[in-house]
Amino acid sequence: MHFFRNKTNRLYIIMSAFFIANAMVAEFMGVKIFSLDETLGIKKPVFDLFGFHFDGISQTCGVLLWPFVFVMTDIINEYFGVKGVRFISWIAAIMISYAYLMLFAAMQTAPAGWWVNSSNYGTELDFNKAYLAVFGQGTNIIIGSLIAFMVGQLIDVSVFHWIKKKTGDRFVWLRSTGSTLISQLVDSFIVLFVAFYLLKQGQQGQWTLNMVFAVGIVNYIYKCTAALVLTPVIYVVHKIIDSYLGSELAQSLKQQAVEGKLE
């Protein structure tokens, strides 16, 4: 089919698939909280921020993949513009919501008796309780995560194109890293504010605003560091894509992306 022979179509499909896969897996990975200092084998940092005491740094495993989502956002933006990123962002949000809905349905089913304690870990592990604990994230977290994701994406594409219009094809690192740093400043606080403060008003376990700011700042510092570390990856991927498309087609796509002419 001519559609699949078209290099532009194939590139967008591959990049979109990678984007959606990373976004969805990051959501599911996020149910595990890991110790950053113990994982890196460094001395546990102990400090206070906004009145909140940190005894080591804990992060969700989702942050391991989100930096790659940021990188892919900027690369799609470079070649397919605002419309290309917004379209795939909405698809990703819908697919994540669909996946959670299907998991919720699965959690309502009655477990087979032989399966509940059939592991090599012995009868002390209840498979069904483990399944519910791992996949049964609170609705607040899901809503907060999706809102933060969409707001962050919309800000990212806007800042990216504003910088590109000012600098042209120069300074790839500036528009990629700059848009990520600004969008994640918003993203890092929205998810915590919505999930643990706004939607938990009057509930047990509600965070204070000081806690939201303290944890949000630590999360943002981590994302900034990851964005800076991954900057060379952006240049490598750009070269691979330009080589695949050819300089003429690559330049044409970038120009159309800036002008918003891609349909």
C-alpha positions in Angstrom: 0.0 0.0 0.0 1.2 3.5 -0.9 0.3 4.8 2.7 2.9 2.5 4.3 5.5 3.2 1.6 5.4 6.9 2.5 8.4 7.7 4.7 6.6 10.5 6.5 3.6 8.2 7.4 5.9 5.4 8.6 7.9 7.8 10.7 4.9 9.3 12.4 3.4 5.8 13.1 6.7 4.5 14.7 7.2 7.7 16.8 3.6 7.7 17.9 3.7 4.0 18.9 6.9 4.6 20.9 5.3 7.6 22.5 2.1 5.9 23.5 3.9 2.7 24.7 6.2 4.7 27.0 3.4 6.8 28.4 1.2 3.8 29.2 4.0 1.7 30.7 5.2 4.7 32.7 1.7 5.0 34.3 1.7 1.3 35.3 5.3 1.4 36.5 4.5 4.3 38.7 2.8 2.1 41.3 6.2 1.1 42.6 8.1 3.6 44.8 11.8 3.2 44.8 14.7 4.7 46.7 16.8 6.9 44.4 19.8 7.0 46.7 19.9 3.3 47.5 19.5 2.5 43.8 22.4 4.7 42.9 24.4 3.5 45.9 24.9 7.1 47.2 24.7 8.5 50.7 21.1 9.1 51.8 20.3 12.8 51.7 18.5 14.1 54.8 17.0 17.6 54.6 13.9 19.7 55.3 12.0 21.6 52.6 8.9 23.8 53.3 8.7 22.2 56.7 8.6 18.6 55.2 11.3 16.2 56.3 13.1 14.1 53.6 14.9 11.0 54.8 16.3 9.9 51.5 14.7 10.5 48.1 11.9 8.4 46.9 10.4 8.4 43.4 7.8 6.5 41.5 9.3 4.2 38.9 7.2 6.1 36.3 9.8 8.8 36.3 12.3 6.4 34.7 10.3 6.5 31.5 8.7 10.0 31.5 12.0 11.7 30.3 11.8 9.5 27.2 8.2 10.7 26.6 9.5 14.3 26.9 12.2 13.6 24.3 9.7 12.0 22.0 7.3 14.9 22.4 10.0 17.4 21.2 11.1 15.2 18.3 7.5 14.7 17.1 7.1 18.5 17.5 10.1 19.1 15.4 8.9 17.2 12.4 5.1 17.2 12.8 4.4 20.4 14.7 1.8 21.3 17.3 -1.0 19.4 15.6 1.1 16.2 15.5 1.9 16.3 19.2 -1.6 17.3 20.3 -3.2 14.5 18.3 -1.0 11.8 19.7 -1.3 13.3 23.2 -5.0 13.0 23.1 -4.7 9.4 21.8 -2.3 8.5 24.6 -4.6 10.0 27.3 -7.6 8.1 25.9 -5.6 4.8 25.7 -4.4 5.3 29.3 -7.9 5.9 30.5 -9.1 2.8 28.5 -6.4 0.7 30.1 -7.3 1.7 33.6 -11.0 1.0 32.9 -10.1 -2.5 31.7 -7.9 -3.0 34.8 -10.8 -1.9 37.0 -13.1 -4.4 35.3 -10.5 -7.2 35.8 -10.2 -6.3 39.5 -13.9 -6.9 39.9 -13.7 -10.5 38.8 -13.7 -13.4 41.4 -10.3 -15.0 41.5 -9.9 -18.8 40.9 -9.2 -20.5 44.2 -6.2 -22.5 42.9 -4.6 -19.4 41.6 -4.7 -17.3 44.7 -1.9 -19.2 46.5 -0.2 -21.0 43.6 3.1 -19.2 43.6 6.6 -20.4 44.5 6.6 -17.9 47.3 4.3 -20.0 49.4 0.8 -19.6 50.8 1.8 -16.3 52.6 1.4 -14.5 49.3 -2.2 -13.9 48.2 -2.0 -13.4 44.4 -5.4 -11.6 44.2 -4.5 -9.2 47.0 -1.2 -8.5 45.3 -2.9 -7.9 42.0 -5.3 -5.4 43.6 -2.5 -3.7 45.5 -0.3 -3.3 42.4 -3.0 -2.2 39.8 -5.6 -0.7 42.1 -4.3 2.9 42.1 -6.5 5.5 43.5 -8.8 7.4 41.2 -7.3 10.6 42.5 -3.9 9.7 41.2 -5.2 8.6 37.8 -7.1 11.9 37.4 -4.2 14.0 38.6 -1.8 12.2 36.3 -3.9 12.6 33.2 -4.6 16.3 33.8 -0.9 17.0 34.5 0.1 15.0 31.4 -2.2 16.9 29.0 -1.5 20.4 30.5 2.3 19.6 30.4 2.1 18.5 26.8 0.2 21.6 25.7 2.6 23.9 27.4 5.6 21.9 26.0 4.5 22.3 22.4 3.7 26.0 22.7 7.1 26.8 24.4 9.0 24.6 21.9 7.5 26.5 18.9 7.9 29.9 20.4 11.6 29.2 20.9 12.0 27.7 17.5 10.4 30.8 15.8 12.9 32.9 17.7 16.0 30.9 16.9 15.2 29.0 13.7 16.9 25.7 13.1 19.7 26.6 15.6 19.9 25.6 19.2 18.1 22.3 19.1 19.1 21.8 22.7 17.5 25.1 23.8 14.1 24.4 22.4 14.0 20.8 23.5 15.4 21.2 27.0 13.8 24.6 27.5 10.3 23.4 26.7 10.7 20.4 28.9 12.0 22.5 31.9 9.0 24.9 31.7 6.3 22.3 31.0 7.5 20.0 33.8 7.6 22.9 36.3 3.8 22.9 35.8 3.4 19.1 35.5 5.3 18.3 38.6 3.0 20.3 40.8 -0.3 19.7 39.1 -0.3 16.0 39.6 0.4 16.3 43.3 -1.9 19.2 43.8 -4.9 17.5 42.1 -4.3 13.9 43.4 -3.2 14.6 47.0 -4.6 18.0 47.9 -7.5 19.1 45.7 -9.4 15.8 45.4 -8.6 14.7 49.0 -10.1 17.8 50.7 -11.3 16.6 54.2 -10.1 13.1 53.7 -7.6 11.1 55.7 -4.1 11.3 54.0 -4.7 14.8 52.5 -1.4 16.6 51.9 -0.7 20.1 53.0 0.3 22.7 50.4 3.8 22.7 52.0 4.0 19.0 51.3 2.9 19.5 47.7 5.6 22.2 47.1 8.3 20.2 48.9 7.7 16.9 47.0 7.0 18.8 43.7 10.4 20.6 43.9 12.3 17.4 44.4 10.4 15.7 41.5 11.1 18.7 39.3 14.8 18.7 40.1 15.0 15.1 39.1 13.1 15.7 35.8 15.4 18.7 35.0 18.5 16.5 35.6 17.1 13.8 33.4 16.2 16.3 30.6 19.7 17.7 30.6 21.3 14.2 30.6 19.2 13.1 27.7 20.0 16.2 25.5 22.7 14.3 23.5 20.1 11.6 22.7 18.0 14.3 21.0 20.8 15.1 18.6 21.4 11.4 17.9 17.8 10.8 17.1 17.6 13.9 14.9 20.6 12.6 12.8 19.0 9.2 12.4 15.7 10.7 11.3 17.3 13.1 8.9 19.3 10.3 7.4 16.2 8.2 7.0 14.1 10.9 5.4 16.8 12.6 3.4 17.9 16.2 4.0 15.3 17.7 1.5 12.3 15.9 3.0 13.4 16.4 6.6 13.8 20.2 6.0 10.5 20.4 4.3 8.7 18.7 7.2 10.4 20.9 9.8 9.4 24.0 7.8 5.8 22.9 7.5 5.7 22.0 11.2 6.7 25.6 12.1 4.2 27.1 9.7 1.4 24.7 10.9 0.8 23.4 7.4 1.0 19.7 8.1 -2.5 18.1 8.0 
